[in-house]
Amino acid sequence: MSTATEAATEESHANDSWQAGVVGGILGALAMGALVVAMNEPTIAVAIPSLYALAPPPNAATGLFVHASHGAVLGVVFAAIVGAIGLDSPGEQVGAGVAWGVLTWAVLAAIVMPLWLDAVGSPASPPFPNFAPPSLLWHTVYGLVLGGVYAATVDRL
């Protein structure tokens, strides 16, 4: 009976972690988005929506929606990774969040995004590769909030 209860608890925790990833990802993306708007609004208003031919004209609300959607999806991937490698302590989860933010910067923002924007003919296409320090800060904040929210909610959702 104990083994069955333990297995059910582990399955329940694994099933719930994606929800913590979604919430953390959305809140992380919104925190990051606030920084982006404050430091370089065209990134949110033109570059992000241009990925899906939703700009020009500039539209910060659309950009924030798209960015929060990306944050949610990446939050689910983060939750799967954290669960797969068994990071259980809040400190490990927050640290993993920061590392995830840096990884998303290095791969998605610096490499994938410039190629994608160039391919769709966006007026906001940055140089390739685009290892911009402000973007590193923004993605680190995303990861920090993601990891913190994930750690605070994974056992509650």
C-alpha positions in Angstrom: 0.0 0.0 0.0 2.8 2.4 0.8 4.4 1.8 -2.6 1.1 2.6 -4.3 0.6 5.7 -2.3 4.2 6.8 -3.0 3.8 6.2 -6.7 0.5 8.1 -6.8 2.1 11.0 -5.0 5.1 11.1 -7.4 2.7 10.9 -10.4 0.6 13.7 -9.0 3.6 15.9 -8.4 4.9 15.3 -12.0 1.4 16.1 -13.4 1.2 19.3 -11.4 4.7 20.6 -12.2 3.6 21.7 -15.7 1.1 24.0 -14.1 3.8 25.6 -12.0 5.9 25.9 -15.2 3.0 27.7 -17.0 2.4 30.2 -14.1 6.1 30.8 -13.6 6.8 31.1 -17.3 4.0 33.7 -17.8 5.0 35.8 -14.7 8.7 35.6 -15.7 7.8 36.7 -19.3 5.7 39.6 -18.0 8.5 40.7 -15.6 11.0 40.4 -18.5 8.6 42.2 -20.8 8.3 45.2 -18.4 12.1 45.5 -18.4 12.1 45.3 -22.2 9.5 48.0 -22.5 11.4 50.2 -20.2 14.7 49.7 -21.9 13.9 49.0 -25.6 10.2 49.0 -26.4 10.6 48.2 -30.1 11.8 44.7 -29.1 8.3 44.0 -27.7 6.3 46.3 -30.0 7.9 45.2 -33.3 10.4 42.3 -33.1 8.4 39.9 -31.0 5.1 40.3 -33.0 7.1 40.3 -36.3 8.0 36.6 -35.6 4.4 35.8 -36.6 3.7 38.7 -39.1 1.8 40.6 -36.4 3.9 43.8 -36.9 4.4 46.3 -38.3 2.7 48.5 -37.2 4.2 48.4 -33.7 1.9 46.8 -31.2 3.3 46.4 -27.6 0.2 44.6 -26.4 0.4 42.0 -29.1 4.1 41.6 -28.4 3.5 41.1 -24.7 0.8 38.5 -25.4 3.2 36.6 -27.8 6.0 36.9 -25.3 3.9 35.6 -22.4 2.8 32.7 -24.6 6.5 31.9 -25.3 7.2 32.2 -21.6 4.4 29.7 -20.8 5.6 27.1 -23.3 9.2 27.5 -22.1 8.0 27.2 -18.5 6.5 23.8 -19.3 9.8 22.7 -20.9 11.6 24.0 -17.8 9.2 22.0 -15.5 9.8 18.8 -17.5 13.6 19.3 -17.2 13.5 20.1 -13.5 11.3 17.0 -12.9 13.5 14.7 -15.1 16.7 15.6 -13.3 15.0 15.6 -9.9 15.6 19.1 -8.6 13.5 19.2 -5.4 14.9 22.1 -3.3 13.8 25.6 -3.9 17.4 26.8 -4.2 18.1 24.3 -7.0 14.9 25.2 -8.8 15.6 28.9 -8.7 19.2 28.3 -9.8 17.9 26.1 -12.6 15.5 28.9 -13.6 18.4 31.4 -13.9 20.4 28.8 -15.9 17.3 28.3 -18.1 17.0 32.0 -18.7 20.6 32.3 -19.8 20.2 29.2 -22.1 17.1 30.7 -23.7 19.1 33.9 -24.3 22.0 32.1 -25.8 20.0 29.9 -28.1 16.6 31.5 -28.8 17.3 35.2 -28.5 20.9 35.3 -29.8 20.7 32.7 -32.6 17.1 31.6 -33.5 15.4 35.0 -33.3 17.7 36.9 -35.6 17.5 34.1 -38.2 13.7 33.9 -37.9 13.2 37.7 -38.1 15.5 37.8 -41.2 13.6 35.0 -42.8 10.3 36.7 -42.4 11.7 40.1 -43.5 11.1 41.9 -40.3 12.2 45.5 -40.1 13.4 44.7 -36.6 15.9 42.0 -37.6 19.0 42.3 -35.4 22.5 41.2 -36.4 23.4 37.6 -36.3 24.4 36.4 -33.8 22.8 38.8 -31.3 24.5 38.3 -28.0 23.2 41.6 -26.6 24.0 42.2 -22.9 20.6 43.9 -22.2 18.9 40.8 -23.6 21.0 38.6 -21.2 19.7 40.7 -18.3 16.1 40.4 -19.5 16.4 36.6 -19.9 18.1 36.2 -16.5 15.2 38.0 -14.9 12.8 35.7 -16.8 14.6 32.7 -15.4 14.8 34.0 -11.9 11.1 34.8 -11.7 10.3 31.4 -13.4 12.4 29.5 -11.0 11.1 31.4 -7.9 7.4 31.0 -8.9 7.9 27.4 -9.9 9.6 26.6 -6.5 6.8 28.5 -4.6 3.9 26.8 -6.5 4.9 23.4 -7.6 3.5 21.7 -4.5 0.4 23.9 -4.4 -1.0 23.7 -8.0 
